[in-house]
Amino acid sequence: RLDHMASALQVLYRYQMANPHVVMSIQNQTNYLSMLSPKEHTIDVNERYPYVSLFPFNGPVSGLTLKGFKYETDYETLEMGMTKFTSNEPLASVCTISFHDGICLMVRSSDA
């Protein structure tokens, strides 16, 4: 149910903000969701979850830079309601996601 998913995202956000040094996620066979805080994050190519989507969770995300992806970007602002950063694909062995402000919901997913 979508209401339960929305509730789970709120809980993930709350616990991640309270425990910033612990990596927390929600995952199943086709999705891996996590909250990213402002800094540089590295991710690798993952055959199980080949697509990466990014969404602002608590207001705008600023200074968003993506390196090693099919669609790279430098210092963009990701605002509520934007879909520009949906279904990107990591291409390099190590990819980076960095930003200066905001909280970003990262969804890694597959078509399976």
HELIX and SHEET records of a PDB file:
HELIX    1   1 LEU A    2  ALA A   18  1                                  17    
SHEET    1   A 4 ILE A  26  GLN A  27  0                                        
SHEET    2   A 4 ASN A  31  LEU A  36 -1                                        
SHEET    3   A 4 CYS A 104  SER A 109 -1                                        
SHEET    4   A 4 TYR A  51  PRO A  56 -1                                        
SHEET    1   B 4 GLU A  40  ASP A  44  0                                        
SHEET    2   B 4 VAL A  94  SER A  98 -1                                        
SHEET    3   B 4 VAL A  61  LYS A  67 -1                                        
SHEET    4   B 4 THR A  73  LEU A  78 -1                                        
END                                                                             
